[in-house]
Amino acid sequence: MSQLFRSPTAFRTFMNLWPPFWGTGISITGMAPDYSRLVVQMKKRFYNANAFGTHFGGSLYAMCDPFLVLMLVPQLGPEYLIWDKAASIEFIKPGRGTVTAVFEWDAAEIAEIRQRTEGGAKYEPQRMVEVRDASGELVARVHKTLYVRRRRPEPEPAAAPRAVAAADQVAAG
């Protein structure tokens, strides 16, 4: 598995320093050690505001983009293929100040994913994440569809042709 997931601390540090997030003011402010819960915040700055002085919509989406998938990787393990299949964002009201999104996967959801992908079947869980302002008011809803399936076993490599040793040539000789 990627070094990114070697520990929750390493994951959080990497993501908080990753240029697209660091440069936009997006940061992970809370995280469960088992990757089951993650809290992401974005402070409004002059460089992530739109022409109206509120949060830029692309930044609101960016703060929600990778986390549902990235949280599943260490929970399911390297034998799973996981990616985003579809997403949309619904803007409810202008975002001002610090905004927060909370991402969660509970044990029952992980068990359901494992059960639905037994035997290599794909599963496309759908999730909704809310972005809220400091007073708790809803700013946006992000709707995500993920793609999950167990990886297919790698085919066994074909046996390499046996090199004929010099001794074999002499014996045959």
JOLINGI-V761965 format. One line per field, one symbol per residue. phi: phi as a letter, one per 30 degrees, with the letter a starting at -180 (. if undefined). psi: psi as a letter, one per 30 degrees, with the letter a starting at -180 (. if undefined). A space follows every 10 residues. Layout:
phi: ???
psi: ???
This chain:
phi: .edecdaedd eddeddcded dedcicbdca addcidbbcb bbddbddbcc dcicededdd dedcdcdddd ddeddcjddc cbadcaaabc dcadcbidcb bccbbceddd ddddddceij ddbbdcbbbc cbdddiddca bccbccbbad dddddddddd dddddedddd dde
psi: lkfegfleee eeeeeffkee eeffgkkkfk kkfggfkkkk lkkklffgla fgglkkeeee eeffdfeeee eeefeelfgk kklkelllkj kelkkkaklk kkkkkleeee eeeeefgkgg klkikklkkk klafggkkel kkkkklkklk kkkkkkkkkk kkkjleeeee ef.
